[in-house]
Amino acid sequence: MKKQNIIDHDKCKKCKLCIEVCPVNMIGIDSNGLTNFIPERESICLECGQCMAVCSTDAIKISKYSYEENFYPLPEKNVDYEKFTDFIASRRSIRNYKNKPVERSIIEQIIESLDYAPYGSEPNKVKITVFNNREKIESALPLIEKFLDDIIHWVDSPIVSRIIKLKKGNETFNTLKNHLYPMSKLENYKLKFGDRITRGAPAILVFHGDKGAEEHTNNAIIYATYAIFTAHSLGLGAAMNGIVPAAINKEPQIREMFKIPKNEEAVISVILGYPKIKYKKAIKREPKITNWVA
Ligand SMILES: Cc1cc2nc3c(=O)[nH]c(=O)nc-3n(C[C@H](O)[C@H](O)[C@H](O)COP(=O)(O)O)c2cc1C
């Protein structure tokens, strides 16, 4: 379908900012000296909206967006570095929740915040399935417990280990072998000790997408990261959870319970709820290994 990207030349001040910011060089000066979309490049538009956001006279319209629905003025003052680091430092992965459901409107606010996230290639190839029902989450736990127990047999078996490495790659295999296997061996996730899988959380968001969809893995992790910070800003506790998606991808019955379509893979999940415990200190971890070149 032809894109309806338009520049209103009565409004355009020819500042060329849209040309400068466009990530795919889709806007240029045409033979009449007017700023215009370059028709043969419109198919590579990322629909990021930056051209419209930078235009001071609202002269640009790309097919997906309108100034009325998708744009609003930014405040003059931004959060400063100190406030920002205080905020990110005060977030913790929350694994102790009050027995209190999360209002749907709050989860909607969290999901809405993902609209502001960066994305590779396509923003909407990641889907989010929301479970806001503790009973439903609990019903999946025995199957997830079994999946975690099975990891012991898989890693102990040289043949199965080789198959996992070949099919899933070294990163997945090493996560199983070096992270989940020792945990399972020590019965860390056994339900007889309580729910150490979803930690009693009343809600969980599962981020998933078509197996081959471009950049869906990176985008899902970015969206989940935004989700945990937005949850924190709303007074909720949250934590990433990699076990639930791994179990969904391996066991069809768990996939069915979480309503993830067969051709899709779960990438990451986020558990959510009201935190029971308040942390009094930020944790400053050891510095990242950094190579400064020149
Ligand atoms: C990709 C990923 C997967 C994670 N999976 C789990 C998980 O399955 N269960 C869990 O309790 N925490 C999980 N976490 C949370 C980490 O354990 C946590 O971020 C880490 O311990 C640091 O603690 P902090 O978030 O409070 O700084 C995961 C984090 C990431 C980034």
Ligand as a Chemical Component Dictionary entry (heavy atoms), coordinates in Angstrom:
data_LIG
# 
_chem_comp.id                   LIG 
_chem_comp.type                 NON-POLYMER 
_chem_comp.pdbx_formal_charge   0 
_chem_comp.three_letter_code    LIG 
# 
loop_
_chem_comp_atom.comp_id 
_chem_comp_atom.atom_id 
_chem_comp_atom.alt_atom_id 
_chem_comp_atom.type_symbol 
_chem_comp_atom.charge 
_chem_comp_atom.model_Cartn_x 
_chem_comp_atom.model_Cartn_y 
_chem_comp_atom.model_Cartn_z 
_chem_comp_atom.pdbx_ordinal 
LIG C1  C1  C 0 17.062 -11.489 31.493 1  
LIG C2  C2  C 0 16.762 -11.559 32.976 2  
LIG C3  C3  C 0 16.124 -12.664 33.499 3  
LIG C4  C4  C 0 15.832 -12.726 34.867 4  
LIG N1  N1  N 0 15.163 -13.821 35.359 5  
LIG C5  C5  C 0 14.845 -13.869 36.667 6  
LIG C6  C6  C 0 14.088 -14.959 37.188 7  
LIG O1  O1  O 0 13.681 -15.867 36.464 8  
LIG N2  N2  N 0 13.786 -14.969 38.518 9  
LIG C7  C7  C 0 14.195 -13.946 39.348 10 
LIG O2  O2  O 0 13.915 -14.016 40.552 11 
LIG N3  N3  N 0 14.903 -12.883 38.882 12 
LIG C8  C8  C 0 15.232 -12.815 37.572 13 
LIG N4  N4  N 0 15.924 -11.738 37.075 14 
LIG C9  C9  C 0 16.283 -10.633 37.972 15 
LIG C10 C10 C 0 17.757 -10.642 38.341 16 
LIG O3  O3  O 0 18.033 -11.751 39.123 17 
LIG C11 C11 C 0 18.079 -9.324  39.048 18 
LIG O4  O4  O 0 17.950 -8.262  38.143 19 
LIG C12 C12 C 0 19.474 -9.324  39.640 20 
LIG O5  O5  O 0 19.552 -10.236 40.687 21 
LIG C13 C13 C 0 19.885 -7.936  40.155 22 
LIG O6  O6  O 0 18.985 -7.464  41.134 23 
LIG P1  P1  P 0 18.250 -6.059  41.002 24 
LIG O7  O7  O 0 17.351 -6.132  39.797 25 
LIG O8  O8  O 0 17.529 -5.847  42.288 26 
LIG O9  O9  O 0 19.313 -4.999  40.765 27 
LIG C14 C14 C 0 16.219 -11.661 35.719 28 
LIG C15 C15 C 0 16.839 -10.531 35.167 29 
LIG C16 C16 C 0 17.096 -10.470 33.823 30 
LIG C17 C17 C 0 17.749 -9.225  33.260 31 
# 
loop_
_chem_comp_bond.comp_id 
_chem_comp_bond.atom_id_1 
_chem_comp_bond.atom_id_2 
_chem_comp_bond.value_order 
_chem_comp_bond.pdbx_ordinal 
LIG C1  C2  SING 1  
LIG C2  C3  SING 2  
LIG C2  C16 DOUB 3  
LIG C3  C4  DOUB 4  
LIG C4  N1  SING 5  
LIG C4  C14 SING 6  
LIG N1  C5  DOUB 7  
LIG C5  C6  SING 8  
LIG C5  C8  SING 9  
LIG C6  O1  DOUB 10 
LIG C6  N2  SING 11 
LIG N2  C7  SING 12 
LIG C7  O2  DOUB 13 
LIG C7  N3  SING 14 
LIG N3  C8  DOUB 15 
LIG C8  N4  SING 16 
LIG N4  C9  SING 17 
LIG N4  C14 SING 18 
LIG C9  C10 SING 19 
LIG C10 O3  SING 20 
LIG C10 C11 SING 21 
LIG C11 O4  SING 22 
LIG C11 C12 SING 23 
LIG C12 O5  SING 24 
LIG C12 C13 SING 25 
LIG C13 O6  SING 26 
LIG O6  P1  SING 27 
LIG P1  O7  DOUB 28 
LIG P1  O8  SING 29 
LIG P1  O9  SING 30 
LIG C14 C15 DOUB 31 
LIG C15 C16 SING 32 
LIG C16 C17 SING 33 
# 
